[in-house]
Amino acid sequence: MDLAQLRTFVAVAEAGSYVKASDLLKIPQPTLSRHVRALELELRACLFHRHGRGVRLTDRGNTFIEYARSIIHTMETAIHSVRDSSAMYAGNVVIGLTPSIGRVLIPKLAPRLKEKFPLASLRLTEGLSGALYDKVLLGQVDFALVLSPAGSPNLQIEPLATEQLYLVGPKGEKSPAATITLRDLVQYPLILPYSNQWTRPALETEAARLGLQLNIVLEIDSTASTVEIVSKGGGYAILPGSLQKLSSLPDLSWQKIVEPRLEATMSLISQAKQARSLLSQAASAVVKETLLEIFSDAPNNDWKDGVDQNE
């Protein structure tokens, strides 16, 4: 198995056919076929289903492609990390952001990264905290900003801030109270993410501790879709208070959750046992700086720089 075979496999999978991959890579189609066949023989697995319009990944191919992308990314990072200083900020970096953090951070962060690292290829990808957590572990994302990650010996976790969670609902004629207790919150029809997302377990744990049952009517792994449904009266969501800063959001009601006070910890996570490129380290510094700038003027002390270990 070599890097050329992995690149060929990924290119064919993404293009959906050997013909298109051959045009993209400028490599004869028989050569691509030999590369993929050599991989299949070594793995003792069929990676593609052939059909009239091209190919699609088998179940084993779907499993292997994530590792192939991770290996390619790691090799490229290693190459750029030992080049001369003029190229130390060239290369590829993949940065993960949750939708709630991304919607606030990306408009200011993206142009700043482009200006700071003109020779680099930087990709911003969104996902829920649990999905980004797994991608950092697999090496598919260099580092990520997530909410309340679980500890792991394989991850370096840097808490950056905590922010208050709110019950968010449609805007009615009568303004609701500024705060709401968890006992009152369970009466509302909730829309929550269904996949591995760290703020939901915290909410369910507190509810169970008080002997309460959450009224979950819908599960959606999309912040944008959730907000749209809430604005139309389809239910209520639990969201970080920082989203109130977005002028693009529809008019919603926001009630701070108290008794108990529910918070999410924003943390930067990266692999603990793998060397990071200079570009990755510099980019993460820019991300942290931008995050602190944006949230430093958060209203009502809903956001706090750093984490108070005594709380």
C-alpha positions in Angstrom: 0.0 0.0 0.0 1.4 3.4 -0.9 0.2 7.0 -1.0 -0.5 7.0 -4.8 -2.9 4.1 -4.3 -4.7 5.9 -1.5 -5.0 9.1 -3.6 -6.3 7.1 -6.5 -8.9 5.4 -4.3 -10.1 8.7 -2.8 -10.3 10.4 -6.2 -12.3 7.5 -7.8 -14.7 7.5 -4.8 -15.3 11.3 -4.9 -15.6 11.4 -8.7 -17.9 8.4 -8.9 -16.1 6.9 -11.9 -12.7 5.9 -13.2 -13.1 8.0 -16.3 -13.7 11.2 -14.3 -10.9 10.4 -11.9 -8.6 9.8 -14.8 -9.4 13.2 -16.2 -8.9 14.9 -12.9 -5.6 13.2 -12.0 -4.3 13.2 -15.6 -3.5 9.5 -15.1 -4.5 6.7 -17.6 -7.5 4.8 -16.5 -5.7 1.4 -16.5 -3.2 2.7 -14.0 -6.0 3.8 -11.7 -7.6 0.4 -12.0 -4.3 -1.3 -11.0 -3.9 1.0 -8.0 -7.4 0.2 -6.7 -7.1 -3.5 -7.4 -3.8 -3.6 -5.5 -5.5 -2.0 -2.5 -8.4 -4.5 -2.7 -6.0 -7.4 -2.8 -4.0 -6.2 0.2 -7.2 -5.4 2.2 -8.9 -8.6 1.0 -12.0 -6.5 0.4 -14.0 -5.2 -2.4 -14.0 -1.4 -2.3 -16.4 -0.4 -5.1 -19.6 -1.6 -6.6 -19.6 -1.2 -10.4 -22.7 0.0 -12.2 -23.6 1.4 -15.7 -22.8 5.0 -14.8 -19.6 4.5 -12.8 -18.9 3.1 -9.3 -20.0 3.6 -5.7 -18.3 2.6 -2.4 -19.2 -0.7 -0.7 -19.7 -0.8 3.0 -16.1 -1.7 3.5 -15.1 1.0 1.1 -17.0 3.6 3.1 -15.2 2.5 6.2 -11.7 2.6 4.6 -12.1 6.0 2.9 -12.1 7.9 6.1 -8.8 6.3 7.1 -7.4 6.9 3.6 -8.2 10.6 3.9 -6.7 10.8 7.3 -3.4 9.1 6.1 -3.1 11.5 3.1 -3.8 14.5 5.4 -1.2 13.3 7.9 1.5 12.8 5.2 0.9 16.2 3.7 1.2 17.8 7.2 4.4 15.9 7.8 5.9 17.1 4.5 5.0 20.8 5.1 6.3 20.7 8.6 9.9 20.0 7.6 10.1 22.4 4.6 12.0 25.7 4.8 10.6 28.7 6.7 9.1 30.3 3.6 6.7 27.4 3.3 6.0 26.8 7.0 2.5 28.4 6.7 1.7 26.5 3.5 -0.2 23.2 3.5 -3.6 22.1 4.5 -5.5 22.6 7.7 -9.0 21.4 8.5 -10.8 23.3 11.3 -14.0 22.0 12.9 -16.7 24.2 14.4 -20.1 23.4 15.8 -23.0 25.2 14.0 -23.7 27.5 16.9 -20.1 28.6 17.2 -19.6 28.6 13.4 -22.5 31.0 12.7 -21.0 33.5 15.0 -17.3 33.0 14.3 -16.9 32.3 10.6 -17.8 35.7 9.2 -14.9 37.3 11.0 -12.6 34.3 11.1 -12.6 33.3 7.5 -11.2 36.5 6.0 -8.7 36.8 8.8 -7.3 33.3 8.1 -7.1 34.0 4.4 -5.1 37.2 5.0 -2.8 35.6 7.6 -2.1 32.4 5.6 -2.3 33.3 1.9 -0.3 30.2 0.8 -2.3 27.7 2.9 -5.4 25.7 2.1 -7.7 26.1 5.1 -11.1 24.3 5.3 -13.8 25.2 7.8 -16.2 22.3 8.4 -19.3 22.3 10.7 -20.6 19.4 12.7 -22.1 18.7 16.1 -19.6 18.3 19.0 -19.7 14.5 19.1 -19.0 14.1 15.4 -16.2 16.6 15.5 -14.8 14.9 18.6 -14.5 11.6 16.6 -13.0 13.3 13.5 -10.2 14.9 15.6 -9.5 11.5 17.1 -9.3 9.9 13.6 -7.1 12.7 12.3 -9.7 13.9 9.8 -9.8 17.4 11.5 -6.7 19.1 12.8 -8.5 20.8 15.6 -12.0 21.8 16.5 -14.0 24.1 18.7 -16.7 22.1 20.5 -19.1 22.3 23.4 -18.3 20.4 26.7 -16.2 17.6 25.3 -15.6 14.4 27.3 -12.0 13.9 28.6 -9.7 11.5 26.7 -6.0 10.6 27.0 -5.8 10.9 23.2 -7.0 14.5 23.1 -5.6 17.8 24.3 -8.6 19.8 25.6 -8.2 23.5 26.1 -11.3 25.1 27.8 -11.7 28.6 26.4 -15.0 29.9 27.8 -18.3 29.0 29.2 -21.6 30.4 28.1 -25.2 30.2 29.3 -27.8 27.9 27.7 -31.3 29.3 26.9 -34.7 27.9 26.1 -35.5 29.4 22.7 -39.1 29.7 21.4 -41.2 31.6 18.9 -41.8 35.3 19.5 -45.3 35.8 20.9 -47.3 38.9 21.5 -46.5 38.7 25.2 -42.8 38.6 26.2 -41.9 35.6 28.5 -40.0 35.9 31.7 -36.2 36.5 31.3 -35.4 33.2 33.0 -36.9 29.8 33.3 -36.3 26.9 35.8 -35.7 23.4 34.6 -38.9 22.3 36.3 -40.9 24.7 34.2 -38.8 23.9 31.1 -39.9 20.2 30.9 -43.5 21.3 30.1 -42.4 22.7 26.7 -42.2 20.5 23.5 -38.4 20.3 22.8 -36.4 19.9 19.6 -33.0 18.4 20.4 -30.2 16.9 18.4 -30.4 13.1 18.2 -26.7 12.2 17.7 -23.7 12.4 20.1 -23.9 16.0 21.2 -22.5 16.9 24.6 -25.1 19.5 25.8 -28.0 17.1 25.5 -26.6 14.6 28.0 -25.9 17.4 30.5 -29.6 18.5 30.1 -30.9 15.0 30.6 -28.6 14.3 33.6 -29.9 17.4 35.4 -33.5 16.6 34.6 -33.0 13.0 35.9 -31.4 14.3 39.0 -34.5 16.3 39.8 -36.8 13.4 38.8 -38.0 15.2 35.7 -38.8 13.9 32.2 -38.0 16.0 29.2 -40.8 16.4 26.6 -38.8 15.7 23.4 -41.1 16.0 20.3 -38.5 16.1 17.5 -34.8 15.3 17.1 -32.8 17.2 14.4 -29.1 17.4 13.9 -29.2 20.9 12.3 -29.2 24.2 14.2 -30.4 26.1 11.2 -33.4 23.8 10.6 -34.2 23.7 14.3 -34.3 27.5 14.5 -36.6 27.7 11.5 -39.0 25.2 12.9 -39.0 27.0 16.3 -39.7 30.4 14.7 -42.8 28.9 13.1 -44.1 27.6 16.4 -43.0 23.9 15.9 -41.4 23.6 19.3 -38.6 24.9 21.6 -34.8 24.5 21.4 -31.9 24.6 23.9 -29.2 26.9 22.4 -26.1 28.9 23.6 -26.8 32.5 24.3 -24.1 33.6 21.9 -26.5 33.0 19.0 -28.4 36.1 20.1 -25.6 38.1 18.5 -26.7 37.0 15.0 -28.8 39.6 13.2 -29.7 36.9 10.6 -31.8 34.9 13.1 -35.6 35.3 13.1 -37.3 37.1 16.0 -37.3 34.5 18.9 -37.9 34.5 22.6 -34.8 33.7 24.8 -35.2 32.5 28.4 -32.0 31.9 30.4 -32.2 28.4 32.1 -31.7 28.7 35.9 -32.1 26.5 38.9 -29.9 24.8 37.9 -27.9 27.1 35.8 -27.0 25.2 32.6 -23.7 26.1 30.8 -21.7 24.8 27.9 -17.9 24.9 27.9 -16.3 26.0 24.6 -13.1 24.0 24.2 -10.4 23.7 21.5 -9.5 20.0 21.0 -6.6 18.5 19.1 -4.8 15.2 19.0 -2.5 14.7 22.1 -0.2 12.1 20.6 0.4 13.5 17.1 2.7 16.3 16.3 0.9 19.4 14.8 2.3 21.4 12.0 3.4 25.0 12.5 0.4 26.1 10.3 -2.0 24.2 12.5 -0.6 25.8 15.7 -0.7 29.3 14.2 -4.2 28.8 12.8 -5.5 27.7 16.2 -4.0 30.8 17.8 -5.9 33.0 15.3 -9.1 31.0 16.0 -8.8 31.5 19.8 -7.9 35.2 19.4 -11.0 35.8 17.2 -13.3 33.8 19.5 -12.2 35.9 22.5 -12.7 39.2 20.6 -16.2 38.3 19.5 -17.5 37.1 22.8 -15.7 39.6 25.0 -18.7 42.0 24.8 -21.3 39.3 25.4 -24.4 40.9 27.1 -25.6 40.1 30.6 -22.4 38.3 31.6 -23.7 35.2 29.7 -20.3 34.4 28.5 -17.1 34.0 30.6 -13.5 34.0 29.5 -11.9 30.8 30.7 -13.4 28.3 33.1 -13.7 28.9 36.9 -12.6 25.6 38.4 -14.3 26.5 41.7 -17.8 26.5 40.2 
